[in-house]
Amino acid sequence: MKIVIDLSKSVYEICKEHPEVVTIMKDLGFENITNPGMLQTAGRFMTIPKGATMKHIPMEKIKEAFAAKGYELKD
């Protein structure tokens, strides 16, 4: 069964619920997510879609990476 992640939640909330998401996001190009200070500050208001737009990473690529690890992203 896939784990569903709500894309309306902040990156901070998602990483708190699912710590393994940090590794997936880092591998996708969100290097700053491993910095605890960044996660505590920007992560509290940043969502995955907003971060994808800022980093120019297609949401489709993000959804595929999460699906490969057993996650489903819900808008």
N, C-alpha and C positions, 0 to 999 in steps of 0.2 A: 504494500500500500504506500502510495506517495504521501509525502508530508507537504501540506499546502501552506504557502507563504503569501500573506496578504501584502500586495505592493503598496497599499496606502499607508502601511506602518513605516515608521522611521527605520533607518539602517540600524540605529542603536537598539531599538526594540527587537528587531529581527535577530540581531547578533546575540542579544541577551537570551532570547528563547532558544536559538539554534546556533551555538558557538562555532560549529563546523562551517557555517556560512562565511565566516571570515576568510578561510582558506580558499573557498570557491571564488569569492570576490577578488581576492588578491591575485589569483591566477588569471582572472579576466582583465586585470589592469588597474584595479583599484588599490594601488600600493599603500596609500595612506591609511587604509582600514586597519593595518596592523599597529598603527600608532595609537596607544590608548587615549592620549589627549585628544586626538582628532576624532576618535569614535565618541568620546564624551561630549565634545562640543558640536562640531558640524554634523556628526552622526545623529544627533537628537532631532534635527529638523530636515535632514537630507533623506530622500526616499531613493530606492534603487532606480526608478525611471528618471528622476532628476539627475542623479549621479551619472547615469548612462548618457544623458544629453550633454552634460558638462564634459565628459571624457570622450565623447563621440564613439561610444560603443553601442552597436545595434542591439535593441532589446531582444531580437530573435536569437542572437548569439548568447545572450545572458540566459534566456529561457532554455536553450539547448544545453548549456553547461549545468544549469540547475537540474534539468531533467535527467541528465547522465548520472547525477548523484542521488536521484530518488526524490527530487522536489518538484512541486508544481507551483508555478507563480500565478496568482489570481489578481486581476485588476480590481 
